[in-house]
Amino acid sequence: MTYDEALEYIHGIYWRGSKLGLSRTEEILELLGNPQKQLKFVHVAGTNGKGSTCAMLASIFRKAGYKTGLYISPYIVRFNERMQFNGEPISDDELAEITEYVSIFAESMKDKPTEFELVTAIGMEFFKRKNCDIVILETGLGGELDSTNVIDVPEAAVITAIDIDHIKELGGTIESVASAKAGIIKKGGDVVSYGNNSVASTVFARKCQEMDANLIEANFEKLNIKDSTIDGAIFDYSVEDTIYENVHIPLPGTYQVYNCALVLTVIEVLKKRFTLDKESVITGIADVKWPGRFEVLRRNPIFIADGGHNPHGIQGTADSIRHHFQNRKIIAIMGVMGDKDVSPMLDILAPLVKSAYTVKPNNPRAMDPEVLAEYFRNRGIRATACNEIEQGVAAALKEANADDIICALGSFYMYGDIAAAVDKLSN
């Protein structure tokens, strides 16, 4: 296979149907010789903050000298980002070679794998070949029935902030969402949770008791934020007997400090099994890069890209705008998936928006821009539906003065097109 043929094969799998359960993932991994059983994992589930949490953990492990795998979804710009080794995405040649190898086993199965199940198998084979010391493994959707949940007891199971999302798959209550995420908790394991929701916390505590697992929650009362600007934040945090002072995180979203406190709590658990000295932890956090999370793409005017795509995520974006820009109103560029409940998101965002340009993210599930524009207009906000993402970026930049703020948000699927348009139109 060539690289293009590999991508065509991967993306072509979806039409073969899908069903709940882990049986197909288990079968294809069994055919591959169970590469996942030769690896160690930190397994990360949750509604928001999974990607940032994974990026911080991976950066810390790299700084500590470990051969580090990172598995994420969705990708931001290029498919290869889905599986990384020591901070570098899988190469085109490696992806083509491993996909061709895995396809032989996939084609032999009576009940063929779905796209995500196939990609998970490719990722496990890749990490095994790289002889990873640790793999930071992000769930795709939910937890219990997510194909990543075929692993044995991880070094730590991490559950980030919980909110309502993916209602069709996970249910419309915090309890149902938390129950799905709690599926990554395994017998006798260590579990670290964000602890932002009492209902979710009750679900996790009950599950840990059932599984004889050890539960620790991040304690934000131990967090002291010293400085927070558009260039990042400086804070102190203490966990167990360790005091982290003057930690610098270069991600400007105000929510990232809390994600980082969760990461430091996880590190304290992992120190029982890995050598993670304080210097590696602090420098790992200082060096973390994670695009599309309240990322400043340009200045004069400031242009921010944020992947917030549910009420909790949009609330984090709104809080960051208020903190950094003192309630100044933004020019919004927004695109969302058609299955999202847009009203709660716009109820949060609307007070901060003076005008909006609606676009269609690069995904067949994306909402029609005209439909989204009408949601804005119903809230008294001038909104223009755009045929192309570049058209929306160009219109926002034309409207903006040098001291304005433009914010593109609503879906990670449009980040690559947004970033490319900003780069093109800023030169």
Secondary structure by P-SEA (a helix, b strand, c coil): ccaaaaaaaaaacccccccccaaaaaaaaaaaccccccccccccccccaaaaaaaaaaaaaaaaccbbbbbbcccccccccccccccccccaaaaaaaaaaaaaaaaaccccccaaaaaaaaaaaaaaaacccccccccccccccccccccccccbbbbccccccccccccccaaaaaaaaacccccbbbbbbccccaaaaaaaaaaaaaacbbbbbbccccccccccccccccccccccccccccccccccccaaaaaaaaaaaaaaaacccccccaaaaaaaaaaccccccccccccccbbbbbccccaaaaaaaaaaaaaacccccccccccccccccaaaaaaaccccccbbbbbbccccccccaaaaaaaaaaaccbbbbbccaaaaaaaaaaaccccbbbbbcccccaaaaaaaaaaaaac
